[in-house]
Amino acid sequence: MTSRRSFLTSSAAGAAALAGSVRALRGNPLGLPIGSQTYPHRKRIQDGDFAGVCHDLKALGIGEIELCSPGYEEFASLSDGKKTRRIIEDHGLTCPSAHFDLNELRNKQQQSIDWAHEIGMTQMGTASLDGKVEDGKTTMDEVKRAADEYNKIAENAHNAGIQQFLHDETFEMSTVDGRKTYEVLLGLLDPNLVKMQFQMSAMRAVGDPVMYFNKYPGRFISMHLQGVNLAGKQENDEEPGQGVAVGHDSLDWPKIFKAAKTGGVKNYFIEQNWKLTVESAAYLKSLKV
């Protein structure tokens, strides 16, 4: 693949590359490792090339990855947590978190926690609380029911030494009684048990991340990064040739990362197709915040 790089063949080249990598590390926003969510690369993982994905991400300067659980069909091959951890660590990466299907957390939470522990994760999340939505609207009863259920799931995770988090997709992008469901959930979810993961591509529906990070200090543990051009329609950035890279869009990324520190962000993960991941990683390595 064009993303694979040949090994350095001279000590001079090696020294130059090392110096360059140190400079890049210093430029990483907030001094945190650049991360990548592996879902956009799921086809390769399903085809048995998880080690290759890890190799290629590391070559881009990625330091952390976020997985999806073996409950996702494309990630079923990673069900052996100890083996998966060895592959990750052999490539110089860490994996602090993963996404789990909500039904896994409802019905197989202990099994999911055990898998997370085997890999060395400290965070577990789900894409959405998956409440009922009709024409972009839900009900307060539905929001309260979803929040109560997730607080209980998060309490079990907390007792096992895991921080539960919530992403923001369909349910969280709805409205309830004229308010954004996402912000209502922030008031109903226990701040000690449930942290939030902000998805940049959802900001048209849920609102400005800078506002959230500043208004709710300490509530946001991570971010999913996509380039967003607010003046146009958001394109599908998981398909080849679609979407826009982080730093090539209309967002003020230095301002976002500065606010993210207040929000409590500990990890950020590029979630884009391979071409955009390459471009986004290059931008993030140059961004000093």
N, C-alpha and C positions, 0 to 999 in steps of 0.2 A: 504494500500500500504506500501511497505517496507520503503518508504521515510517519512512516517508520524511518528512523535515521540510522545511518551507518555509525559504527563505533569510531572514535577518534584514533588516529594512527600515529600520532607523535606526542611526545610529552609537552611540547610547546603549545600544540593545539589543545591538549587537555588542560593545561594551566589557564589558557585564555578562556576556555569554556567554563572552567570553575569560577574564575573571576567574574565572568558574565552572569553565572547563575547566582552568585552572592549578591551582585548588584540587583538582579531581578527580584530576589527574595526580599531585599530591603524595600523594594517598591511595592510589594504586595499590600493592598489596602488593609489598614488597621494592623499590619504586621501579622495577619493570619494567613494560613496556607490557602491558596486558591483551590477551590473544590469543583467537582463535577458530579451531577446526578447521572447515573448510568442508564436511566430509562430510554433516552434517545438512542442508545447504542445496544438496545435489547436484542436486536436481531443477531448481532455477532455473539452475544452471550448465549442465546438460545442455540446457536450453531456450534457451541462448544469452545468459543474463543475468548473466554473471560480473561485468561492470562494475557492475550494479545491486546485486549482493551486496556488493561492495567498498564501494560508496557507503553502503549501509545499515549495514554493520558499523562503518564510520568514524563515522557519525552517532551510534552508541551509545557511542563512546569507545574502540573497539577500535583498537589500534595495530599488531598483528601478526596475520597469518593463517598457518595451516598448510594446505597443499594435500594432495590425493591425486594420484598420478601419472596421466598420460594412459593408463596401462594399465588404470585403472578406467574402465569404459564411460562413466560420467557425466562424466568429466573429459577425455575424448578431445579436446574442442574446445580444450584448453589446450596442445596438443602443440607449438605454436610458443612456445618459451620466451621469446624476446625480446619478442614481442607481449604475452605474459602478464605479463611484468615491467613493461612500460610501463603496462598497465592498473592493476596493483597500485600502482606508484609515483605514477601520476596521481591516485590517491585517497588519497595520503598514508600508505600502508601499507607494511610490509615483510613478507617471507616467508622466514623462516630455515630452514624445514624442510618435508618432505612425507613421506607414507606411500607405500611401493611394495609391490606384490605380491611375495611371496618369489620367485616364478618369474621376475619381471623381474630381480631381483638375481642370480639364478642364471644366466640366459641372455642378458640384455641389460644387464649392469651398466654398461658404458661408455656406452651410449646414455642410460641413466638419469642417470649422473653428468654427462654433457654437458648434459642438460636442466636439472638442478639448478644447474649453473654459470651457465647462461644467465639463470636467474631470480635468481641471487645467493644461493642457499642455502648454508648451512654444515653442515646436518644432514640425514641421510637415515635413514629407519627403516622397519620393517615391523610389521604388527599382531601377528604370531605366527610362531614358527618352524615351526608346522604339523606337529609330530611326531605319531606315532600315539598315540591315546588310546582306551582302552576302559573304559567304566564309570567315567570320571573318573580312571583310573590309566594310567601309562605305565611304561616300563622304563628302567633306568639306561643301557643300551646306546643306547636311542633318544635320551635326553637328551644323552649324550656325542657322539653322531653329529651332532645338531642344533647343539650348541655349537661343535664343530670346524668345521662348514660355515660357521657365521656368523662365526667368528673370521677365516676366510679372506676372506669377503666384506668384512668390516670392514677388513682389512689393505689390500685394494685401494682402498677408499674413503679410508682414511687417506693412502695414497700420492698420492691425487688432491686432498688438502686438505679432505676431508669427514669429519665425525664421524658414525659409524654409531650408531644407537640401536635399542633393542628395546622394544616396547610389551608389554602383557600381556593376552592373550586366551585362547583355548581351551586350547592346549598348556600355556601358562604357568600356567593355573588348575588344572591337574591335580596329582596327587601321584605320588611315586615312592619306593618302599621306605619308606612311612610319612612321608615328608617332602614339603614343598611344592616342586614342580618349579621354581617361580620362584626360590626361595632357592638351590636346587642350581645353577641356571643362573648365578646371581650369582658362585658360586665357580668355574665353569668358563669363563665368558666373560672374555676379556682386559680388565681394567679400563681400559687405555689405549686399546683399540680399540673397545670397545662400552660405551656409556653406556645408561642405562635411562630410559624414559618411563613414569611411573606413571599408570595409569588408575584413577581413584577408584572407579568403579562395579564394579571387579574386587576391591575390598579384602575382601569377604566370603570370597573364595576364596584370595587370595594373602597377605592379612594387613594389618596396620596400617601405613599409610605413614609415620607418625611413627617407628615402630620401625625401618623400613628406612632412612629418611633419616639417622637418628642412628647406626645400626649400620654403614652403608656410606657414610661421608662421601665426597663427590665423585663418586659413581657415577651420580647421577640428574641428567640434563640438562633434563628437562621433565616436565610433568604435563598430563593431560587431566582437566578438571574437570567433574564432575556432582554434583548434590546427592544425598546418600545418607542415608536414614533407616534406621539399623541395626536398629531394632526391627521393621521391616516388610519386605515383599517389595520388591525393587528393581523399579520400573516402567520401562517403555520410554520414555526421555526424548527419543527422536527423533520420536515420533508426537505430533500436536497434542493438547494437553490431558493428556498423560501426564507422569510423572516429577515431580521437584521441583527448584527452582532452588537454586543455590549460595547458602548463607546462610539458606535457608528450610528447612534439613534438620537432622539431629542431629549433624553433625560440628563439631568445634572448629577452625574455619578459621584463626584466629590461631595456634593451636598448630601446625597443619599447615604453614603458611607459614614460621613460625619454624624448624621442623625442615627445611623444604625448602632453606633457605639453607645449612645444614650438608650436606645431600645433594648440593648443587651445582647446583640448579635454575636455569636461565637463561631458560626460557620456560614459560608456562602458557597453555593453550588451553581455553576453554569448548567443550564438545562436546555441545550440546543443541539441541532444536528452537528455532524463532525466539522464541516466547513466553518460554521459559525462558532463552534467551540474553539477552534484554532484561532480565529480572529479575536474572540472575546478574551481568551487567555493572554494573548499578546498585549491587549489593551490593559488588562488588570495588572500585568507585571510592570507596566509603566506608570501605574496610578499610585501616587503617594498621598495618603490620607492619614 
